[in-house]
């Protein structure tokens, strides 16, 4: 914000909306290696601690009249449980702990990223692609373990005319291997775009003429980002359930 304000004094504005996504070492230096503790590492750790605090400590004193933390934990549990059961079927409930963990980590990371001066870990493709690849590998392994080579029937559209089936099979294979990319980019892209727009509006707040409009725009975008943070976690989770359903029931 200081850079934008300084630029405004000189007659212009200088925006750096993408600076908020830079991964930096926590303990000095500029090089980021494989084992370097960074701001991304810190905020992922905070997200894990926050999930444990909500789901374990917050529900440890269960009561008929629930506390706020217990209510939130129970609603999250019920939402994901119902999602898994409705989308993937009752036989997919064995994977509920994994899917619940995914949802809670993503939604908590998204909400923590809305805190001023925080770091949005799920805006980074490096984080979301790992989550998506874990889902992809899990689903593929489950499909082959449960069905063997019959899992390949997922790519053979038996309801289509025979002449079109080979072409559709190629399309299905390509679509299957593109899943981790679309799964991860959707999450990271939406969060990065929203945070960048808020940063741009914040830069305009340095101009007295448009400052009130900028503040209103920031408030509106912040409210929208709260909604987007939840929706993107929900979408990531429900797509995981859809992919799991394909692994458990591969026939078209």
QUIVEN-V761976 format. One record per pair of residues at least 4 apart in sequence whose C-alpha atoms are under 7 Angstrom apart, sorted by the first residue. I is the first residue (numbers start at 1). J is the second residue. D is the distance in whole Angstrom. If there is no record, write none. Layout:
<<I/J/D> <I/J/D>>
This chain:
<<1/5/6> <1/203/6> <2/6/6> <3/7/6> <3/14/7> <4/8/6> <4/13/5> <4/14/5> <4/15/6> <4/203/6> <4/206/7> <5/9/6> <5/206/5> <6/10/7> <7/11/7> <7/12/5> <7/13/5> <7/14/6> <8/12/5> <8/13/5> <8/206/7> <8/207/7> <15/200/7> <15/203/7> <17/196/5> <17/199/5> <17/200/6> <18/196/6> <23/38/6> <23/39/6> <23/40/6> <24/30/7> <24/38/5> <24/39/6> <25/29/7> <25/30/7> <25/32/6> <25/36/7> <25/37/6> <25/38/4> <25/39/6> <26/37/6> <26/38/5> <26/39/6> <32/36/6> <37/41/6> <38/42/6> <39/43/6> <39/119/7> <40/44/6> <40/119/7> <40/121/6> <41/45/6> <42/46/6> <43/47/6> <43/119/6> <43/121/7> <44/48/6> <44/109/7> <44/121/7> <45/49/6> <46/50/6> <47/51/6> <47/105/6> <47/108/6> <47/109/5> <48/52/6> <48/105/7> <49/53/6> <50/54/6> <51/55/6> <51/104/7> <51/105/7> <51/108/7> <52/56/5> <52/57/7> <53/57/5> <53/58/6> <54/58/5> <54/69/6> <54/73/6> <55/59/6> <55/73/6> <56/60/6> <58/69/5> <58/70/6> <59/69/7> <59/70/5> <62/66/7> <66/70/6> <66/71/6> <67/71/6> <68/72/6> <69/73/6> <70/74/6> <71/75/6> <72/76/6> <73/77/6> <74/78/6> <75/79/6> <76/80/6> <77/81/6> <78/82/6> <79/83/6> <80/84/6> <80/100/6> <81/85/6> <81/96/7> <82/86/6> <83/87/6> <83/238/7> <84/88/5> <84/89/7> <84/92/7> <84/93/6> <84/96/7> <84/241/6> <85/89/5> <85/90/5> <85/92/7> <85/93/6> <87/241/6> <87/242/6> <88/92/6> <88/241/5> <88/242/6> <88/244/6> <88/245/4> <95/99/6> <96/100/6> <97/101/6> <98/102/6> <99/103/6> <99/237/7> <100/104/6> <101/105/6> <102/106/6> <103/107/6> <103/233/6> <103/237/6> <104/108/6> <105/109/6> <106/110/6> <106/122/7> <106/233/6> <107/111/6> <107/229/6> <107/230/6> <107/233/5> <108/112/6> <109/113/6> <109/120/7> <109/121/6> <109/122/6> <110/120/6> <110/122/6> <110/229/5> <111/226/7> <111/229/6> <113/118/6> <113/119/5> <113/120/4> <121/127/7> <122/127/6> <122/128/6> <122/188/6> <123/188/4> <123/189/7> <123/191/5> <123/192/5> <124/128/7> <124/188/6> <125/129/6> <125/184/7> <125/185/7> <125/188/6> <126/130/7> <127/131/7> <128/132/6> <128/184/5> <128/188/7> <129/133/6> <129/180/7> <129/181/7> <129/184/5> <130/134/6> <131/135/6> <132/136/6> <132/180/5> <132/183/6> <132/184/6> <133/137/6> <133/180/6> <134/138/6> <135/139/6> <135/240/7> <136/140/6> <136/180/6> <137/141/6> <138/142/6> <139/143/6> <139/243/7> <139/244/6> <139/247/6> <140/144/6> <140/247/7> <141/145/6> <142/146/6> <142/247/6> <143/147/6> <143/151/6> <143/247/4> <143/248/6> <144/148/4> <144/149/7> <144/151/6> <147/151/5> <151/250/6> <153/250/6> <153/251/6> <154/250/5> <154/251/5> <154/252/6> <155/169/5> <155/172/5> <155/173/6> <156/165/6> <156/169/5> <157/165/6> <157/168/7> <157/169/7> <157/252/6> <158/252/7> <160/164/7> <160/165/6> <161/165/6> <164/168/6> <165/169/6> <166/170/6> <167/171/6> <168/172/6> <169/173/6> <170/174/6> <171/175/6> <172/176/6> <173/177/6> <174/178/6> <175/179/6> <178/182/6> <179/183/6> <180/184/6> <181/185/6> <182/186/6> <183/236/7> <184/188/6> <185/189/5> <186/190/6> <187/191/6> <187/232/6> <188/192/6> <189/193/6> <190/194/6> <191/195/6> <192/196/6> <193/197/6> <194/198/6> <194/225/6> <195/199/6> <196/200/6> <197/201/6> <198/202/6> <198/218/6> <198/221/6> <199/203/6> <200/204/7> <201/205/7> <201/214/6> <201/217/7> <201/218/6> <202/214/7> <202/218/7> <204/210/7> <204/211/7> <204/214/6> <205/210/7> <205/211/4> <205/214/5> <205/215/7> <206/211/7> <207/211/6> <210/214/6> <211/215/6> <212/216/6> <213/217/6> <214/218/6> <215/219/6> <216/220/6> <217/221/6> <218/222/6> <219/223/6> <220/224/6> <221/225/6> <222/226/6> <223/227/7> <224/228/6> <225/229/6> <226/230/7> <227/231/6> <228/232/6> <229/233/6> <230/234/6> <231/235/6> <232/236/6> <233/237/6> <234/238/6> <235/239/6> <236/240/6> <237/241/6> <238/242/6> <239/243/6> <240/244/6> <241/245/6> <242/246/6> <243/247/7> <244/248/6> <245/249/6> <246/250/5>>
